[in-house]
């Protein structure tokens, strides 16, 4: 397994087209689609400084976006400081296994630490075995079961 030469940085306005392709692929993996209006809304939110959600990207040596992550800070009744929810994480299949996902997670950890959070968490589907191999190395699985309305 070769370590990819990548840079992690905040999403920038000029990243929109590449971000949209990566987010579309992420949503397709989870067998869902969103209308263009949701892409527009999410992008506008990601471009608001100091507002949730936040977005980071992984950029390869050629300047191509090869991964994205979105994360949200929120208050908790259990702690003084906020929690950090890592909402969306996606690495282009061409760079999987090269450290992109780990680098994006670690960048969220660093952002969470800078914000004074005591807790970073995320969800994945049980069948996402490839990603879970990484998640088991960088986080702790919990016994909680998710319910939705």
N, C-alpha and C positions, 0 to 999 in steps of 0.2 A: 504494500500500500504506500503510495507516494503522497507526501504532504503537498497540497496545492499552495502555490505562491499567491496569496490573496491579501487584500486589504479590506478591513471592515470599517465602514463609515456610515454616517447618517444618509438617508435618501435625500437626493437633491432634485430640484424641478426638472432637470434634463434627463433624469432617470425614468420618467413616467412610462414610456413605451416598453422598456425592458422590464420594469417592475410589473406592468400589467400582464405581460406574457408569463412571468414567473408566478404571479398570483393566480392567473387563470389555470396554469398547470397544477398548482397546489389545490385549488378548488376541484379540478377534474379528478385528482387523486381521491378526494373524498366524495366523489360522485355527486357534485353539486355545481350549479352555475349561478351567476348573479347577473342582473341586467346592467347595461352600461351606466345607468344612473348610480348604481352602487359603487362601481369602479370610480366614477367621478367624485362621489361623496367621500369614499374612503381616502382617495388620493388627496382631496382638499384638506381632510382632517390630518393626514400624515404630514402635510406641509405647514401646519400651524405650529410655530415655535412654542415650546413649553406647554403643549396641550396633548391630551391623549386622543388617539393612540400615537405611539412613536414608531418609527421605522428605521431599520438599519439594512445595509446591503453588503454582500461580499462581492468584491470586484477582482477579476483575475488580472494577470500581467498585461493583457491586451486591452484592458479597460472595460471588459464585458461583465455585466452583472450575472453572477452565477448562483446567488442565493439571497434570500430576503428573510427578515423576521420583523414581526409587529409585536409590540408589548404595551401594556396598559398598567398604570399605577392606580390603586384604589385604596380607600381606607378600610380598616378592619376594626371590629369591636374587640378583637383579641390582642391587639398591640397598639402602642403609641404611634409608631410610624406606619407608613403604607405597606401594602403587599404589591407584588409585581406579577401580573398575569402575562405569560408569554403566549400570545394568542395564535400566531401563524408562523411556522418555520418551514422553509422550503429550500432545498439545494437542487440545482439542475442535475439531472441524472448523469450527465457527462463528468461531473466532479464528485459524485458520491463516493464515500470511503476515503476522501482525501483531506478531511479535517474541516470542511466548510461548515457543516452543521455544528460541530463542537465550537468553532471560532465564533459563530453567531450566538450560540447559547452563552459562551463566556463573555461576550460583549454585553449581552443583556444582564448577566450577573454583575458586571462592572458598573453598568448604568444603575442597577438596583442598589448596589453598595454606595454609589455616589449620592443617591437619593435617600439613603438611610433606611432602606427596607430590610426587614428581617426574614422575608419569605418570598421566594420566587417559585411559581408553579405553572404547570401546563397540563394539557390533556392530549391523549392520542387514542386512536382506536386500537382495540386489542389485536387486530390483524396486521397492524403496521410493524411487523417483526423486525424489519431492517432498521427502522428508526429506533425501535425499542432497545436494540443492542447498544446504540449510543446513549440513549436516555438512562439505561441501567448503569452506565459508567459515570455520567455527570450529574445524576440526580437520584432521588430515592422514591421508589414506587410506594404509593399509599394504598390502604385498604378501602378507600372511599369509592362509592358507586355514584355515578352522575345520574340525576333525574332532570328531565326537561318538561316543559309544558308545550 
